[in-house]
């Protein structure tokens, strides 16, 4: 098998699967669980996370706010979309951004990741586990358990 055949085999797009509109919606509970998990795996304290997020977002984000966004008992508080990029950058975990992409954009990003990895592996410039994103290897993408992704 030539290098080009190996590349083309790995570059093939994911097969589409039928899903209802409801299955494409990310629940508040899923977001809370993912934020909690990202914080748990981050080496920074919650206080340090909110300080760095505040600086990046250009808005005051307090520890009480972050605690509210992660508490199942505080359903009236939801993690603002405007804070997602700062949160992901500060924690070094892009799963929240990836979860919110939606199925189509997620599949395109996944295809690009696989294509770059295959090309670089063939070229000998990257180990087989290389990725375009900062998501830690081996950590599942929240929402990837959603049917069809």
N, C-alpha and C positions, 0 to 999 in steps of 0.2 A: 504494500500500500504506500503510495507516494505521500510526501508531506502535504501536498495540496488536497488529496483525498481525505487525509486525517483532519485537516483544517475544515473542509466543507462538511464532513460528517458531524463535527462538533459545533459547527456554526448553524446547523439547522434550527429553525425557530421552534419554540415549544408548540405542542399540538393544542389547538383550541378545545375548550370544554364548555359545555352549556352550563350556565348558571342563572339563577333568578336574580332580579334586581336586589332583593333583600340580602342575598349572600355577598354582594359587593359592598354593602354598607359596613363600616367599621363601628363597633359599639363603643360607648363611653367606657364600659367595663374593660374592654380590650386595651384601650388607650391607657387607662389607669394602671393596669397590670404591667404593660410594657414600660411605662415611665418608672414604676416602682422597680422593675427588674434592671433597667438601665442604671438607675441610681445605686442599686445594690451592687452592681458589678463595677461601678466607677470608683476609682481610688480617692476621689475628692469627697469631702463632707458635704452634706446638704447645704450648709451655710456657704461654703466656697462655691458650690454650683450656682446658687442664686446670685451671689456677688458677680461672678463671671457672666452669667446670663444677663444681668442688669446692664452691665457694661456693653455687651454685644448688642442687646436689643434696644438700648437707648431708653429704657423705661425701668422704673423701680420694680423689682420683683423681690418679694420678701419670703422668708422662710415659711411664714404662715400661709402665704399663697401657695407655695409649692406643696406644703403638707395638705392643703385643701384639695389641690388637684389630684393627689394620690389617694385620698381617703374615700373608701366606698360609701362611708356614711355622709359624705358631703356632696351629694348628687347635684346640688344647685351650682357647684363650682366645676367648670370644665377647663381643660388645658387649652389656652388660646393658640390658634394656628400661628399667630405672629411670633410666638415664642419657640416654635418647633425648631427652626434652624439654629438658634442660639443654644437650645437644650442639647441638640445632637452634637454640635461642635464642642461644647463644654464637657459633655460626658464621653465623647469619642465613640458614640454609638449612634449609627444612622438608621436603626430599625424603625423609629417612629416616622421619619420622613418616608422611608420605603413603604411602610404600612399605608400611609395616606396617599400614595401615588395613584391608587386605583389599579385595576387589573391590567388594562391595556398598557399604561406607562410602566408598570412593574415588569410586565413581560418584555417590553422593549429594553429596559435597563438590564434585565437578566440576560437577554440575548446579546447585548453589547458586552457585558461582563464575560460571558462564555466565549465570544468571538475574540476578544482581546487576550484572554487567558490561553486559548488554543493557539493563537498566532504567536504569542510570546513564548509559549512552551515549545512550539516547533522551532522558533528562532533561538531557543536556549537562553532566553533572557529573564525567565521567570519560573519559579517552581510551579508545579501543577495546581497549587492552591491559590495562586495570585488572583486579586480582585481589583476592581476599579474603585471600590468604596472603602471606607474606614471601618466597616462592620467587622468585629472580631471573627476570625475564621472559626467555624464549628458552632457558632451561636445561631440558632434558627431565627429566621425573620418572623417577627410577630405578624400574624395574618397569613403566613405561608401555609399554615394549617387550614386556612380557608379553603373550601372546596374549589378545585380548579387551578390553584397556583402552585 
